[in-house]
Amino acid sequence: MDWLLTRETVITLAILAAVLSVASSVLQVKQVISVARAKQLNVAGYALMGVSMLLFIIIGYRSPV
């Protein structure tokens, strides 16, 4: 479970969140996906970003002073 609280995991989640959010916008503009599907992808991206931020905070509290 320690792998979840690593810097690499937090960075990977943040990058995946950004990719999902950008992909949802690009695919919607190109009319590859519907507005509803783009919104779902965007919400998923924001959820991953939230998890990444939460893990970042937890890691900060666990570090020795």
N, C-alpha and C positions, 0 to 999 in steps of 0.2 A: 504493500500500500504506500510505501515511501516514494515510489516513482510518481505518484500523483502530485506530490508536493515538491516537485523539482522545477527548476527554472525552465528547462526544455519543454516540459508539459504545458506550463503557463504560456510560453511563447507560441507553441504549436496550436493551442486552443485559440489564442488571439488571432493568429494568421488564418486559421480555418474560419473563424467568425467573419473576418474581413473578406475572405474569398466568397463565402456564401452571400454576404450582403451585396457585394459588387456584382456577383453572378446573377443575383435576382434582378437587379436593375438592368443589366445589359441584356439578359434574356427576355425581359419584359419589353424593352424598347425594340428589340428585334422581332418581337411577336412570336417568339419560340414557345413561351409559356404564358399562361393566362395571368390576369391581375391577381386572382386568388392564390395561385401557386407561387407567384413572386412574393406575395405577402407572407406566405408560409415559410419560404426560404429566408426572408428577411427576419422574421421572428426567430427562426432557428439560429441565425447568425447572432442576433442580439442575446439569445439565451447562452450560446457558447461564450460570448464576450462577458456576460455576467458571471459565468462559472470561472472564467479566467481571472476576472477581477477578484472574486471571492477567494480563490486559491492564492492569489498574490497577497491578499491581506492576511490570510492564515499563515502563510510562509513568513511574513513579516513579524507576526506575533510569536512565532515559534523560534525565531533566531535569538541567539544569546546577545545580551547587551554588552 
